[in-house]
Amino acid sequence: MLSRVITCYARNVLRIITCGLTTAFLVPLALGATQYPPVTVDVPVFQVAEHTHYVRGVPGTATDNEGFISNAGFVVTEDGVVVFDALGSPSLAVELRRRIAEVTDQPVTRVIVSHYHADHIYGLQVFADEGAEIIAPRGAYEYLESFTAAERLDERRFSLDPWVNEDTRLVRPDLLVENEYRFSQGGVDFQVNYMGSAHSDGDMTLLVLTDGVLFSGDLIFEGRVPFVGDADSKRWLETLRSLEQGDFVALIPGHGPAARDPKKAVARTAEYLAYVRQVMGEAVGNFTDFASAYDNADWSQFERMPAFEAAHRRNAYQVFLSMEAELMSDD
């Protein structure tokens, strides 16, 4: 017989505290609960420091591997878990939450969102419904209110069905960050850095000061060609140069394995962006059309990297257009 049972509600999640010990039962309430279709992909957990863990997506396009192509992390403290990014579907987030529960019975109290791109945010509702505070960079609202956000969600409801479906919703943050933001939780110190509009409308990193581990989001792609999308490649490159001066012992990128040589990992992404900007910048300056510039360029140093075929030409074209805009703005 249990001597004491206390029940408490965190939005639509029931947490049971028994005899002073928090047990990680994440039991959906009977009314209004959503049962998410389970994923079949493996979501392994890697520990990189005393408090810091992450799950690693498989390199690929957005709908490969049931949408599990990006990384997410979590930091276990004595007063709850801080999560970094939420993966590309509620179903993946449920699996991430299950993995967290295998490590600790602490609740998730905060989720730091690196940026509002689909493969990092569609799992947010799982943590929001648990009662976690959602912390995001300035620029999140611009994305959430955009036609792009609505169009992307409709597309993923089709291409990632059943894991993204009509029950999947866009989650607005509880707190927006636009400068450095520090907090301590359960004996662990954190530093959130707002990096501005680089890879997206707003990018953030999380430095776990106590462990010396940096979560970079998609500012860093380890071991694969990055996705440039609509990024400001000039600002992105400047941001990477500043990160190269950072003092940390491990880096967890938005995609790819954790880097034990953080400065080398930063340098790889910076080298890629710098070279693409060099080639496309010369083309724009010489009034060379994109196709000719692309076809005549030497891309051999990158063509064996994962996602080269899927992303590189599109990246180069985006940089070409952005450098045209840069040239016009300088006139």
C-alpha positions in Angstrom: 0.0 0.0 0.0 1.4 3.4 -1.0 1.6 5.6 2.1 1.2 8.8 0.1 0.2 9.7 -3.5 0.2 13.2 -4.7 -1.1 14.0 -8.2 -0.4 17.2 -10.0 -1.3 18.4 -13.5 1.0 20.1 -16.0 -1.3 21.0 -18.8 -2.5 17.7 -20.1 0.1 15.5 -18.4 -0.3 13.7 -15.1 2.8 13.4 -13.0 2.6 11.0 -10.0 4.8 11.8 -7.0 5.0 8.8 -4.7 6.6 8.8 -1.2 8.6 11.9 -2.1 10.1 10.3 -5.2 9.2 11.7 -8.6 8.3 8.9 -11.0 8.4 9.7 -14.7 5.0 8.6 -15.6 3.9 10.7 -18.6 0.3 9.5 -18.6 -2.0 11.4 -21.0 -5.2 12.5 -19.4 -8.2 10.5 -20.6 -10.0 13.6 -21.9 -8.4 15.5 -24.8 -5.3 13.3 -24.9 -3.5 12.7 -28.2 -2.0 9.3 -29.0 0.9 9.9 -31.3 1.7 7.2 -33.9 4.9 5.5 -32.8 8.1 5.8 -34.9 10.0 2.7 -35.9 13.5 4.3 -36.2 16.1 4.0 -33.5 16.7 7.1 -31.4 19.9 6.3 -29.5 21.1 8.5 -26.7 24.8 9.6 -26.5 26.3 11.1 -23.3 29.0 13.7 -24.0 29.5 15.1 -20.5 28.4 14.6 -16.9 25.0 16.3 -17.4 24.7 16.5 -21.2 23.2 14.0 -23.7 21.9 14.1 -27.2 20.2 12.1 -29.8 21.6 12.0 -33.4 19.5 12.1 -36.5 20.6 10.4 -39.7 21.9 12.6 -42.5 19.3 13.0 -45.3 16.6 15.0 -46.8 13.7 16.3 -44.6 11.4 13.3 -45.0 14.1 10.6 -44.7 14.3 8.3 -41.7 10.7 9.1 -40.6 11.8 12.7 -40.3 14.6 11.9 -37.8 17.4 13.8 -39.6 18.3 16.5 -37.0 19.8 16.3 -33.5 18.2 17.2 -30.1 19.8 17.3 -26.7 19.0 17.3 -23.1 20.8 18.3 -19.9 19.9 16.6 -16.6 20.0 18.7 -13.5 18.8 18.1 -9.9 15.8 20.3 -10.6 14.5 19.2 -14.0 15.7 18.6 -17.5 16.6 21.3 -20.1 16.0 20.1 -23.6 17.6 21.7 -26.7 15.3 21.4 -29.9 12.4 19.0 -30.2 12.9 17.1 -33.5 10.7 16.9 -36.6 7.5 15.4 -35.4 5.5 14.9 -32.2 6.0 11.2 -32.5 9.8 11.7 -32.5 9.5 14.0 -29.5 7.5 11.3 -27.6 10.4 8.9 -28.3 12.9 11.5 -27.2 10.9 12.0 -24.0 10.9 8.2 -23.4 14.6 8.2 -23.8 15.0 11.0 -21.3 12.9 9.0 -18.8 15.3 6.1 -19.1 18.1 8.5 -17.9 16.2 10.4 -15.2 12.8 10.7 -13.5 13.1 14.5 -13.5 10.5 16.5 -15.5 11.3 18.6 -18.5 11.2 22.2 -17.4 12.6 24.2 -20.3 13.0 23.7 -24.0 15.6 25.9 -25.8 14.7 26.2 -29.5 17.7 26.9 -31.8 15.6 28.2 -34.6 12.2 27.7 -36.1 12.7 25.2 -38.9 10.4 22.3 -39.2 12.8 19.5 -38.4 13.6 21.1 -35.0 10.1 22.3 -33.8 7.3 19.9 -34.7 7.9 18.0 -31.5 7.5 21.1 -29.3 3.9 20.4 -28.4 4.9 17.3 -26.5 7.0 19.3 -24.1 4.7 22.2 -24.0 1.9 19.9 -23.0 4.1 18.6 -20.2 4.4 22.1 -18.8 7.9 23.0 -20.1 8.8 26.6 -20.8 9.5 27.1 -24.5 12.4 29.6 -25.0 13.1 30.7 -28.6 15.1 33.4 -30.5 13.7 36.6 -31.7 12.4 35.9 -35.2 10.2 33.0 -34.1 7.0 35.0 -34.4 7.8 36.2 -37.9 8.2 32.6 -38.9 5.1 31.3 -37.1 2.9 34.0 -38.7 4.3 33.5 -42.2 2.8 31.8 -45.2 5.9 29.7 -45.3 5.2 28.1 -41.9 1.6 27.2 -42.8 2.7 25.9 -46.2 5.5 23.8 -44.7 3.2 22.2 -42.1 0.7 21.3 -44.8 3.4 19.7 -46.9 4.8 17.7 -43.9 1.3 16.5 -43.0 1.4 14.9 -46.4 5.1 13.8 -46.7 5.6 12.7 -43.1 2.1 11.2 -42.5 1.2 9.7 -40.1 3.9 11.2 -37.8 3.0 14.7 -38.8 -0.7 15.0 -39.1 -3.8 17.2 -38.3 -3.0 17.0 -34.6 0.4 18.6 -35.2 0.5 22.3 -34.3 2.9 25.1 -34.3 3.9 26.1 -30.7 4.5 29.7 -29.8 7.4 30.3 -27.4 6.8 31.5 -23.8 10.0 33.6 -23.8 11.9 35.3 -26.7 15.6 35.9 -26.4 17.4 38.6 -28.4 20.6 39.0 -26.3 22.7 36.8 -24.1 20.5 35.0 -21.5 22.0 33.1 -18.5 20.2 30.9 -16.0 21.1 28.3 -13.5 19.0 25.2 -12.7 19.7 22.3 -10.4 23.4 23.1 -10.0 24.1 23.5 -13.7 24.8 26.9 -15.3 23.6 27.7 -18.8 24.3 30.5 -21.3 21.9 31.1 -24.2 23.4 33.1 -27.0 21.2 34.9 -29.6 23.2 34.9 -32.8 20.8 36.9 -35.0 19.5 36.0 -38.5 22.1 33.6 -39.9 20.8 30.2 -40.8 17.2 31.3 -40.2 15.1 34.3 -39.1 16.7 33.9 -35.7 19.3 31.5 -34.4 20.4 30.6 -30.8 23.1 28.4 -29.3 23.2 26.9 -25.8 26.4 26.7 -23.8 26.2 24.3 -20.9 28.8 26.2 -18.9 29.2 23.6 -16.2 30.1 20.9 -18.8 31.8 23.1 -21.4 29.4 21.8 -24.1 28.0 23.9 -26.9 24.7 23.1 -28.7 25.1 25.0 -32.0 21.8 24.2 -33.8 22.1 24.4 -37.5 24.9 27.0 -37.4 27.1 23.9 -37.6 26.6 20.8 -39.8 29.1 18.2 -38.8 30.2 15.8 -41.5 27.7 16.8 -44.1 26.8 19.7 -46.4 24.8 22.3 -44.6 21.3 23.4 -45.7 21.5 27.1 -46.6 17.9 27.6 -47.4 17.0 31.3 -47.1 19.9 32.0 -44.7 22.0 35.2 -44.7 25.2 33.5 -45.6 27.3 36.6 -44.9 25.9 36.9 -41.4 26.2 33.1 -40.9 29.9 33.1 -41.8 30.5 36.1 -39.5 28.8 34.1 -36.7 30.9 31.0 -37.3 34.1 33.1 -37.1 33.0 34.4 -33.7 32.2 30.8 -32.6 35.7 29.8 -33.5 36.9 31.9 -30.6 34.7 30.0 -28.1 35.9 28.1 -25.1 34.2 24.7 -25.0 35.3 21.1 -24.9 32.6 19.5 -27.1 30.1 20.7 -29.7 26.8 19.2 -30.6 25.7 20.4 -34.0 22.2 20.6 -35.4 23.1 17.7 -37.7 25.8 15.1 -37.5 27.8 13.6 -34.6 29.1 15.5 -31.6 32.5 17.1 -32.3 35.3 16.5 -29.8 37.3 19.1 -31.7 34.8 22.0 -31.7 37.0 24.5 -33.5 37.6 22.1 -36.3 33.9 21.4 -36.6 33.1 25.1 -36.8 35.9 25.6 -39.3 34.5 22.9 -41.7 31.1 24.7 -42.0 32.8 28.1 -42.3 35.1 26.8 -45.0 32.1 25.5 -47.0 30.2 28.8 -46.8 33.3 30.8 -47.5 34.1 28.9 -50.6 30.6 29.0 -52.0 30.5 32.7 -51.3 33.9 33.1 -53.0 32.7 31.3 -56.2 29.3 32.9 -56.4 30.7 36.3 -55.5 33.1 36.2 -58.3 30.3 35.1 -60.7 28.1 38.0 -59.6 31.0 40.4 -59.8 31.8 39.2 -63.4 28.1 39.1 -64.4 28.4 35.4 -65.1 25.1 33.5 -65.1 24.6 31.0 -62.3 24.6 27.8 -64.4 27.9 28.6 -66.0 29.5 29.6 -62.7 28.3 26.4 -61.0 29.3 24.1 -63.8 32.8 25.5 -64.1 33.5 25.6 -60.4 35.6 22.9 -58.6 33.4 21.4 -55.9 35.6 18.3 -55.4 36.5 19.0 -51.8 32.8 18.8 -50.8 31.3 16.3 -53.3 31.9 13.2 -51.1 30.1 14.8 -48.1 26.6 13.4 -47.2 23.8 15.5 -48.6 26.0 17.0 -51.3 23.7 15.8 -54.2 20.5 16.8 -52.3 21.6 20.3 -51.1 24.7 21.7 -52.7 23.4 23.1 -56.0 20.4 24.7 -54.2 22.8 26.2 -51.6 24.9 27.6 -54.3 21.9 29.2 -56.1 20.7 30.7 -52.8 24.1 32.2 -52.2 24.3 33.5 -55.8 20.9 35.3 -55.3 21.9 36.7 -51.9 25.2 38.0 -53.2 23.4 39.7 -56.1 21.3 41.4 -53.5 24.4 42.3 -51.5 25.9 43.9 -54.6 22.8 45.9 -55.3 22.6 47.1 -51.7 26.2 48.4 -51.9 25.5 50.5 -55.0 
